[in-house]
Amino acid sequence: MTGLEKIIKQIQDEAEASAAKVIAEAQAKAQEIRAKAQEDAQSKRAAIEEQTAHEVEMIASSAKSAASLAIRRAVLAAKQEVINGVIVKARESILSLPDDEYFALILKMAQKYSLPQPGEAYFSQADLNRMPSDFAKKLEAASKGGLAVAKQPRPIDGGFILVYGGVEENCSIEALFYAEQERLQDKVQAFLFV
């Protein structure tokens, strides 16, 4: 081999060594970039999984809370329906009492609600039809100031309407139950659900 060939060979060997070094460095750098990318991807994946798990937990908690609220509302509505049903049945049972018991209750109500002055008590047509013949005298005696039975009916379910001059006091069964509704609901709830 001649001197020139030796120089070319040496340059070629140096170029190949230099190229091999550059390729090795490039491969090492590529491996480093790939490892970093995998590490970043793992980190991002873990963060996404953690965030997703947190969001799933929040959604589940919210759904559980909403379901719990819906259950409480349904139970409350059912209780309210039962309570209202009991109150309606109580009112209906008063209205369907036998005549002697019903008008005995009316006399007690007249004692409680009448004023110490003369007045009139208006009844429903149904009550006027079933009223005992001696009831007017009993009503007058039971009231504080003497109540007379008015002959004209009023559109009420039961009970009576007291009239003193131009002033009326609604003592119908419906009005009395309405006035006492909250207290009655509390009592029925305490009886049924406590």
Buried (B, 14 or more C-beta within 10 A) or exposed (E): EEEEEEEEEEEEEEEEEEEEEEEEEEEEEEEEEEEEEEEEEEEEEEEEEEEEEEEEEEEEEEEEEEEEEEEEEEEEEEBEEBBBEBBEEBBEEBBEBEEEEBBBBBBEBBEEBBBEEBBBBBBBEEBBEBBEEEBBEBBBEBBBEBBBBBEEBBEBBBBBBBBBEEEBBBBBBBBBBEEEEEEBBEBBBEEEEE
